[in-house]
Amino acid sequence: MPRALQTGNPQHVTRKPRRKLPEHVHIDPEQLHGAEKLFQETSEDHNSVNTYYKMDHSTKADCIVIRADDSCIKWMYPDGARQCARAYACGIQPPMTPFVKKCANCDGSLRTIHTVPPELVPSVPNAPVPPGDVVALWQRRVQKGDKDGANEICSLLRQGRLICVYPFL
């Protein structure tokens, strides 16, 4: 990551594609029956439709929000087809949360369902929240020729602003 930040180029934390990623469903979709639907938004960055829910009970969040320069972050490639390094927070317990984010492809097919801490639930649709999977987001913006967007992500990382990371216990 230091070289990527120094040069402003995510290629130093990105590898060639290996195969299609599987769907990531972290909670049973049945748990959403009876949950309060907060709102739905379209994400151009992820080419997805995101729906936020509030369940009547809390469960452990799948991710946490911390500063990008926190010393507990380890940049790793998980097993599988992952191209871009992902930030993992070592030794931090995720909070309990009632919030769920359901991600669908624009054609309606399910992509992911996961529990998120309150910091990742926008107050209104498309309001800014700390980004997750920042290297993949950075790489997508570079590939699209979005120089300003790519520089924004690089600056966010250099300045140690808040990002969403997965716990690695």
N, C-alpha and C positions, 0 to 999 in steps of 0.2 A: 504494500500500500504506500509506503513512503515514496517510492520512485514514481508511482502513478500521480501522487499529489504534487511532487516536485515538477514533473513534466506537464501536468494537466491532461494526462492521457490515460484512459481506463484500460488500454491494451495490456498494461503490466499486471492487471488483476483479472484478465479475461482469457479464456482458452477457447479453442475451436469447438464447435458443436459436435456432440457424439451421438445422441439419439433424442427422440422426443421425450419430454418430461411427462411423468404420469400426473394424474389429478391428485391434489392434496386435500383430503377431507379429514379435518382434525376432530370434528365432533359429528355425531350421528345427525343427519338432517331431520330425523324424527323429533329431536329436541327443540326444533324451531316451531313445532305446532303449539299454538297458544302464545307464542312470544309476540311482543309488541313490535310491529314494523315501524321503525323510526323514519326512514326515508330511503330513497334510491338515487344514485348518481351514475353518470357515465364517466369513465376514466379514459382520456385519450392516451395517456402515458402507457396504460396497460391494455388498451383496446378491450375494455371490459365494462360490464354493468355491475356496480357494487350496491348491495342492499344491506342496510344496518338494522339489527334487531336488538331488543332488550328482553332478556329472559326474566322469569320471575325468581330465579335463583342465580347464585354466582358460582363460577367454576374457575379453575386456574387459567390465566391468560396464556396463549401460545407464544407471546412475545413480550418484550419490555421496551420502554423508551429511555434511552440514556444518551449522554454526549458522545459524539463520534470520536473524541480523543480519550475516552475513558480507558484506563489501563487494563481493565478486565476484558476488553474486546479482543478477540482473536479472529483474524480473517482467514477463512478456510473454504475449501471446496468440499461439500458433502459428497457422499457416494452418489453415483448416477450420472446423469447427462449434464449436470450444471456447468454452464460456461463461465459465469462470473463468480468471483469470490463473494462470500456472504459473511456478514458480521455476526459473530456469536459472542454472547456475554458469558464468561466462565464464572461459576459460583454464585450467581444471583438468582434468587427465587422469583419467579413471575408473580404478579399480584393476582388476587381474586377479582373476577369481573363478571357482570351480567351481560356484557355486550358481545355480539357476534357480527362478523362481516362475512357475507356470502358474495362470492365473486362468480360471475357467469361470463362466458364468452358472448360477444355481441349477437350470436345466433341463438342464445338462450341456454346452451349446454353448460353444465356445471363445471367450474374450474377449481374453486377452493371454498371451504367453509372453515373459519377459525375464530377463536375467541380473542378479543382485543381489549387492551386496557382503555380506560376512558379517554386518555390523551389522543388516541387514534380514531375517535369517533368525531367527525367534524360537527361543529355546532349547527351548520347548515350545509346542504349539498355543495360539494366542490370547494369547501373552505380549506385552507391549507392546514395540514397536519404533518408531524414529523414523518419523512419518507422511510419506507422499508425497502430492502433489497436495493440499496443505493448504487452499487456498482452496476447492476443490470440496468437500472434507470439511467445512469450516466452513459453507459454504452449505447442504449437505445437512442438517446439524444444525439450522441456523436454520429451514429449510423444514419439518422434522419437529417443530418446537416444542421441541427438546432444548436448552433454555437453558443448562443446566450444561455439556453437551458443546460447545456453541458457545463459551461462555466459556473452556473449557479450551483450545480451539484458538487463540483470540485471545490468551490468556495465554502459550501456548507461543511464539507469534510475537513478542509484546512482549518476552518474556524472552530471546529469541535462543537458544532450545533447539535441539536437533538435529532436522533435517528431511531428507527425501530429495529431491534435486533432480536434474534432468537436466543433463548437461554441454552447453555450447554453445561449441564451439571456433572 
